[in-house]
Amino acid sequence: MFDWDDLRFFATFAREGSLAAAARTLGVEHATVARRIASLEASLALKLVDRRGRVYELTADGLRVSEFAEQMSSASFALQRFAGGEHDRIEGEVVISSPPAFLATLIAPNIGRLRERYPGLKVRMVGSKSIASLARKETDVALLYARPEEAQVVAKHLADLPFSLYASERYLDNHTPADYQFIGYDQSMEHSVQQQWLRGHLDGRALVISSNDLRVQAQAAAGDGGLVLLPGFLAHEYRLKRAPACDTALSLPVWLAYHEDLRNAGKIRVVLDFLIECLASPDPM
């Protein structure tokens, strides 16, 4: 009989694609991951990886075992969701994953209202620019700019969020459109829809300030740093003005998603209703 924990380590390695990535996900040293894989191979009497120094590649047997491991991992997470969500008591932890700007501006300022209604509820808010896995229980509820593709995930289209170019009133008063400079994402977000739109509209002008955080970009614009592409609710928070001749630059869909196993969990239902309230009017301008 093999060690279930060995299988968990191997499944993480197969999913992440390298010892280093698996070690980061599991919070251990890469040598621990290697040792667990070797232990699983010995228990199953199968060669699961080809070893070339620290580079491990799945063998044909390793690929097949990784498929079994993912099925067992999914069943484990399903059991956790069932155990934590089959009753209607509004208590326990709910994890919300969302773009950081949503959390800071629309959700966190209203969270006290939710806690007053349901004092037994605990909320963990995770600001994430990537898509957290609902199937692997990395989050319970997710707000996303793209519809999730995971199986057994329920997704609701909440709204289309308009973005425009904004700057401080002082910056707009002291610059003409010909000498506008811009604030945008750094290289970590280069492939985002917002950054690609901005790159396409620079017309040879400079991207003078960059950050991976949209709120930092908004703060830089409030400090007269240039024009920034923002949703209206964030521009409103920092008292920014829409640039002349710039209405809606682009519009991104906002999706609310959760795993279907949690459909009838009372604590999930109240959090979903709360998030819908928070995003009912995301663009006050």
Contacts in CASP RR format, 6 or more apart in sequence:
PFRMAT RR
TARGET T0000
AUTHOR 0000-0000-0000
METHOD contacts of the structure
MODEL  1
MFDWDDLRFFATFAREGSLAAAARTLGVEHATVARRIASLEASLALKLVD
RRGRVYELTADGLRVSEFAEQMSSASFALQRFAGGEHDRIEGEVVISSPP
AFLATLIAPNIGRLRERYPGLKVRMVGSKSIASLARKETDVALLYARPEE
AQVVAKHLADLPFSLYASERYLDNHTPADYQFIGYDQSMEHSVQQQWLRG
HLDGRALVISSNDLRVQAQAAAGDGGLVLLPGFLAHEYRLKRAPACDTAL
SLPVWLAYHEDLRNAGKIRVVLDFLIECLASPDPM
1 43 0 8 1.000
2 40 0 8 1.000
2 43 0 8 1.000
2 44 0 8 1.000
3 39 0 8 1.000
3 40 0 8 1.000
3 43 0 8 1.000
5 36 0 8 1.000
6 36 0 8 1.000
6 37 0 8 1.000
6 39 0 8 1.000
6 40 0 8 1.000
6 43 0 8 1.000
7 40 0 8 1.000
7 69 0 8 1.000
7 72 0 8 1.000
8 69 0 8 1.000
8 73 0 8 1.000
9 22 0 8 1.000
9 26 0 8 1.000
9 32 0 8 1.000
9 33 0 8 1.000
9 36 0 8 1.000
9 37 0 8 1.000
9 40 0 8 1.000
10 36 0 8 1.000
10 37 0 8 1.000
10 40 0 8 1.000
10 48 0 8 1.000
10 65 0 8 1.000
10 66 0 8 1.000
10 69 0 8 1.000
11 66 0 8 1.000
11 69 0 8 1.000
11 70 0 8 1.000
11 72 0 8 1.000
11 73 0 8 1.000
12 22 0 8 1.000
12 25 0 8 1.000
12 26 0 8 1.000
12 33 0 8 1.000
13 19 0 8 1.000
13 22 0 8 1.000
13 33 0 8 1.000
13 37 0 8 1.000
13 56 0 8 1.000
14 58 0 8 1.000
14 62 0 8 1.000
14 63 0 8 1.000
14 66 0 8 1.000
14 69 0 8 1.000
14 70 0 8 1.000
15 22 0 8 1.000
15 66 0 8 1.000
15 70 0 8 1.000
16 22 0 8 1.000
16 24 0 8 1.000
16 25 0 8 1.000
18 55 0 8 1.000
18 56 0 8 1.000
19 30 0 8 1.000
19 33 0 8 1.000
19 34 0 8 1.000
19 54 0 8 1.000
19 56 0 8 1.000
20 30 0 8 1.000
20 54 0 8 1.000
22 30 0 8 1.000
22 33 0 8 1.000
23 29 0 8 1.000
23 30 0 8 1.000
23 32 0 8 1.000
23 33 0 8 1.000
26 32 0 8 1.000
26 33 0 8 1.000
30 54 0 8 1.000
34 56 0 8 1.000
37 48 0 8 1.000
37 49 0 8 1.000
37 56 0 8 1.000
40 48 0 8 1.000
40 65 0 8 1.000
41 47 0 8 1.000
41 48 0 8 1.000
41 49 0 8 1.000
44 65 0 8 1.000
46 61 0 8 1.000
46 62 0 8 1.000
46 65 0 8 1.000
47 59 0 8 1.000
47 61 0 8 1.000
47 62 0 8 1.000
48 58 0 8 1.000
48 59 0 8 1.000
48 61 0 8 1.000
48 62 0 8 1.000
48 65 0 8 1.000
49 56 0 8 1.000
49 57 0 8 1.000
49 58 0 8 1.000
49 59 0 8 1.000
49 62 0 8 1.000
50 56 0 8 1.000
50 57 0 8 1.000
50 58 0 8 1.000
50 59 0 8 1.000
58 66 0 8 1.000
73 136 0 8 1.000
74 135 0 8 1.000
74 136 0 8 1.000
77 135 0 8 1.000
77 136 0 8 1.000
77 137 0 8 1.000
78 261 0 8 1.000
80 137 0 8 1.000
81 137 0 8 1.000
81 259 0 8 1.000
81 261 0 8 1.000
81 262 0 8 1.000
81 265 0 8 1.000
82 261 0 8 1.000
84 265 0 8 1.000
85 262 0 8 1.000
85 264 0 8 1.000
85 265 0 8 1.000
85 266 0 8 1.000
85 267 0 8 1.000
85 268 0 8 1.000
86 264 0 8 1.000
86 265 0 8 1.000
87 265 0 8 1.000
87 266 0 8 1.000
88 266 0 8 1.000
89 266 0 8 1.000
89 267 0 8 1.000
90 118 0 8 1.000
90 120 0 8 1.000
90 121 0 8 1.000
90 266 0 8 1.000
90 267 0 8 1.000
90 270 0 8 1.000
91 118 0 8 1.000
91 120 0 8 1.000
91 121 0 8 1.000
91 267 0 8 1.000
92 120 0 8 1.000
92 121 0 8 1.000
92 122 0 8 1.000
92 267 0 8 1.000
93 122 0 8 1.000
93 123 0 8 1.000
93 124 0 8 1.000
94 121 0 8 1.000
94 122 0 8 1.000
94 123 0 8 1.000
94 124 0 8 1.000
94 140 0 8 1.000
94 141 0 8 1.000
94 267 0 8 1.000
94 268 0 8 1.000
94 271 0 8 1.000
95 124 0 8 1.000
95 126 0 8 1.000
95 138 0 8 1.000
95 139 0 8 1.000
95 140 0 8 1.000
95 141 0 8 1.000
96 103 0 8 1.000
96 107 0 8 1.000
96 123 0 8 1.000
96 124 0 8 1.000
96 125 0 8 1.000
96 126 0 8 1.000
96 139 0 8 1.000
96 140 0 8 1.000
96 141 0 8 1.000
96 142 0 8 1.000
96 143 0 8 1.000
96 271 0 8 1.000
96 275 0 8 1.000
97 126 0 8 1.000
97 127 0 8 1.000
97 128 0 8 1.000
97 132 0 8 1.000
97 138 0 8 1.000
97 139 0 8 1.000
97 141 0 8 1.000
97 142 0 8 1.000
97 143 0 8 1.000
98 107 0 8 1.000
98 125 0 8 1.000
98 126 0 8 1.000
98 127 0 8 1.000
98 128 0 8 1.000
98 142 0 8 1.000
98 143 0 8 1.000
99 127 0 8 1.000
99 128 0 8 1.000
99 129 0 8 1.000
99 143 0 8 1.000
99 145 0 8 1.000
99 214 0 8 1.000
100 127 0 8 1.000
100 128 0 8 1.000
100 129 0 8 1.000
100 213 0 8 1.000
100 214 0 8 1.000
100 215 0 8 1.000
101 214 0 8 1.000
101 215 0 8 1.000
101 231 0 8 1.000
101 234 0 8 1.000
102 143 0 8 1.000
102 279 0 8 1.000
103 125 0 8 1.000
103 127 0 8 1.000
104 215 0 8 1.000
105 215 0 8 1.000
105 233 0 8 1.000
105 234 0 8 1.000
105 237 0 8 1.000
106 233 0 8 1.000
106 278 0 8 1.000
106 279 0 8 1.000
106 282 0 8 1.000
107 125 0 8 1.000
107 275 0 8 1.000
107 278 0 8 1.000
108 125 0 8 1.000
110 274 0 8 1.000
110 277 0 8 1.000
110 278 0 8 1.000
111 123 0 8 1.000
111 125 0 8 1.000
113 274 0 8 1.000
114 121 0 8 1.000
114 123 0 8 1.000
114 270 0 8 1.000
114 271 0 8 1.000
114 274 0 8 1.000
115 121 0 8 1.000
115 123 0 8 1.000
117 270 0 8 1.000
118 267 0 8 1.000
118 270 0 8 1.000
121 267 0 8 1.000
121 270 0 8 1.000
121 271 0 8 1.000
123 271 0 8 1.000
126 132 0 8 1.000
126 139 0 8 1.000
128 139 0 8 1.000
129 189 0 8 1.000
129 192 0 8 1.000
129 212 0 8 1.000
131 142 0 8 1.000
131 144 0 8 1.000
131 146 0 8 1.000
131 148 0 8 1.000
132 138 0 8 1.000
132 139 0 8 1.000
132 142 0 8 1.000
133 139 0 8 1.000
133 150 0 8 1.000
134 140 0 8 1.000
134 142 0 8 1.000
134 148 0 8 1.000
134 150 0 8 1.000
134 153 0 8 1.000
134 257 0 8 1.000
134 258 0 8 1.000
134 259 0 8 1.000
135 150 0 8 1.000
135 151 0 8 1.000
135 152 0 8 1.000
135 153 0 8 1.000
135 259 0 8 1.000
137 259 0 8 1.000
140 258 0 8 1.000
140 259 0 8 1.000
140 262 0 8 1.000
140 268 0 8 1.000
140 271 0 8 1.000
141 256 0 8 1.000
141 257 0 8 1.000
141 258 0 8 1.000
141 268 0 8 1.000
141 271 0 8 1.000
141 272 0 8 1.000
141 275 0 8 1.000
142 148 0 8 1.000
142 255 0 8 1.000
142 256 0 8 1.000
142 257 0 8 1.000
142 258 0 8 1.000
143 254 0 8 1.000
143 255 0 8 1.000
143 256 0 8 1.000
143 257 0 8 1.000
143 275 0 8 1.000
143 279 0 8 1.000
144 254 0 8 1.000
144 255 0 8 1.000
144 257 0 8 1.000
145 161 0 8 1.000
145 193 0 8 1.000
145 252 0 8 1.000
145 253 0 8 1.000
145 254 0 8 1.000
145 255 0 8 1.000
146 253 0 8 1.000
146 255 0 8 1.000
147 155 0 8 1.000
147 157 0 8 1.000
147 253 0 8 1.000
147 255 0 8 1.000
147 257 0 8 1.000
148 155 0 8 1.000
148 255 0 8 1.000
148 257 0 8 1.000
152 259 0 8 1.000
152 260 0 8 1.000
152 261 0 8 1.000
153 257 0 8 1.000
153 258 0 8 1.000
153 259 0 8 1.000
153 260 0 8 1.000
154 257 0 8 1.000
154 258 0 8 1.000
154 259 0 8 1.000
154 260 0 8 1.000
154 263 0 8 1.000
155 255 0 8 1.000
155 256 0 8 1.000
155 257 0 8 1.000
156 255 0 8 1.000
156 256 0 8 1.000
156 257 0 8 1.000
157 253 0 8 1.000
157 254 0 8 1.000
157 255 0 8 1.000
158 254 0 8 1.000
158 255 0 8 1.000
158 256 0 8 1.000
158 276 0 8 1.000
158 279 0 8 1.000
159 253 0 8 1.000
159 254 0 8 1.000
159 279 0 8 1.000
159 282 0 8 1.000
160 251 0 8 1.000
160 252 0 8 1.000
160 253 0 8 1.000
160 254 0 8 1.000
161 231 0 8 1.000
161 251 0 8 1.000
161 252 0 8 1.000
161 253 0 8 1.000
161 254 0 8 1.000
161 282 0 8 1.000
161 283 0 8 1.000
162 231 0 8 1.000
162 232 0 8 1.000
162 248 0 8 1.000
162 249 0 8 1.000
162 250 0 8 1.000
162 251 0 8 1.000
162 283 0 8 1.000
163 194 0 8 1.000
163 197 0 8 1.000
163 229 0 8 1.000
163 230 0 8 1.000
163 231 0 8 1.000
163 232 0 8 1.000
163 248 0 8 1.000
163 249 0 8 1.000
163 250 0 8 1.000
163 251 0 8 1.000
163 252 0 8 1.000
164 229 0 8 1.000
164 230 0 8 1.000
164 232 0 8 1.000
164 235 0 8 1.000
164 242 0 8 1.000
164 243 0 8 1.000
164 246 0 8 1.000
164 247 0 8 1.000
164 248 0 8 1.000
164 249 0 8 1.000
165 227 0 8 1.000
165 228 0 8 1.000
165 229 0 8 1.000
165 242 0 8 1.000
165 243 0 8 1.000
165 246 0 8 1.000
165 249 0 8 1.000
166 218 0 8 1.000
166 221 0 8 1.000
166 227 0 8 1.000
166 228 0 8 1.000
166 229 0 8 1.000
166 230 0 8 1.000
166 232 0 8 1.000
166 235 0 8 1.000
166 240 0 8 1.000
166 241 0 8 1.000
166 242 0 8 1.000
166 243 0 8 1.000
167 180 0 8 1.000
167 221 0 8 1.000
167 224 0 8 1.000
167 225 0 8 1.000
167 226 0 8 1.000
167 227 0 8 1.000
167 228 0 8 1.000
167 240 0 8 1.000
167 241 0 8 1.000
167 243 0 8 1.000
168 221 0 8 1.000
168 222 0 8 1.000
168 223 0 8 1.000
168 224 0 8 1.000
168 225 0 8 1.000
168 226 0 8 1.000
168 239 0 8 1.000
168 240 0 8 1.000
168 241 0 8 1.000
169 239 0 8 1.000
169 241 0 8 1.000
170 224 0 8 1.000
171 221 0 8 1.000
171 223 0 8 1.000
171 224 0 8 1.000
171 225 0 8 1.000
171 226 0 8 1.000
171 227 0 8 1.000
172 241 0 8 1.000
172 243 0 8 1.000
172 244 0 8 1.000
175 226 0 8 1.000
177 243 0 8 1.000
177 244 0 8 1.000
177 245 0 8 1.000
180 205 0 8 1.000
180 226 0 8 1.000
180 227 0 8 1.000
180 243 0 8 1.000
181 205 0 8 1.000
181 206 0 8 1.000
181 207 0 8 1.000
181 208 0 8 1.000
181 225 0 8 1.000
181 226 0 8 1.000
181 227 0 8 1.000
182 198 0 8 1.000
182 202 0 8 1.000
182 205 0 8 1.000
182 206 0 8 1.000
182 207 0 8 1.000
182 208 0 8 1.000
182 209 0 8 1.000
182 226 0 8 1.000
182 227 0 8 1.000
182 228 0 8 1.000
183 207 0 8 1.000
183 208 0 8 1.000
183 209 0 8 1.000
183 210 0 8 1.000
183 211 0 8 1.000
183 217 0 8 1.000
183 220 0 8 1.000
183 221 0 8 1.000
183 225 0 8 1.000
183 226 0 8 1.000
183 227 0 8 1.000
183 228 0 8 1.000
184 195 0 8 1.000
184 198 0 8 1.000
184 207 0 8 1.000
184 209 0 8 1.000
184 210 0 8 1.000
184 211 0 8 1.000
184 217 0 8 1.000
184 228 0 8 1.000
184 229 0 8 1.000
185 192 0 8 1.000
185 194 0 8 1.000
185 195 0 8 1.000
185 210 0 8 1.000
185 211 0 8 1.000
185 212 0 8 1.000
185 217 0 8 1.000
186 210 0 8 1.000
186 211 0 8 1.000
186 212 0 8 1.000
187 210 0 8 1.000
188 212 0 8 1.000
189 195 0 8 1.000
189 212 0 8 1.000
193 250 0 8 1.000
193 252 0 8 1.000
194 229 0 8 1.000
194 250 0 8 1.000
194 252 0 8 1.000
197 229 0 8 1.000
197 249 0 8 1.000
197 250 0 8 1.000
198 207 0 8 1.000
198 229 0 8 1.000
199 207 0 8 1.000
201 249 0 8 1.000
208 225 0 8 1.000
208 226 0 8 1.000
209 217 0 8 1.000
209 220 0 8 1.000
209 225 0 8 1.000
209 226 0 8 1.000
211 217 0 8 1.000
211 220 0 8 1.000
214 230 0 8 1.000
214 234 0 8 1.000
215 234 0 8 1.000
217 228 0 8 1.000
217 230 0 8 1.000
218 228 0 8 1.000
218 230 0 8 1.000
218 234 0 8 1.000
218 235 0 8 1.000
218 237 0 8 1.000
218 238 0 8 1.000
218 240 0 8 1.000
219 238 0 8 1.000
220 226 0 8 1.000
220 228 0 8 1.000
221 227 0 8 1.000
221 228 0 8 1.000
221 230 0 8 1.000
221 238 0 8 1.000
221 240 0 8 1.000
222 238 0 8 1.000
222 239 0 8 1.000
222 240 0 8 1.000
227 243 0 8 1.000
228 240 0 8 1.000
229 249 0 8 1.000
229 250 0 8 1.000
230 240 0 8 1.000
231 282 0 8 1.000
231 283 0 8 1.000
232 282 0 8 1.000
232 283 0 8 1.000
232 284 0 8 1.000
232 285 0 8 1.000
233 282 0 8 1.000
233 283 0 8 1.000
233 284 0 8 1.000
233 285 0 8 1.000
235 241 0 8 1.000
235 242 0 8 1.000
235 285 0 8 1.000
236 284 0 8 1.000
236 285 0 8 1.000
242 285 0 8 1.000
254 279 0 8 1.000
254 282 0 8 1.000
256 272 0 8 1.000
256 275 0 8 1.000
256 276 0 8 1.000
256 279 0 8 1.000
258 268 0 8 1.000
258 272 0 8 1.000
262 268 0 8 1.000
END
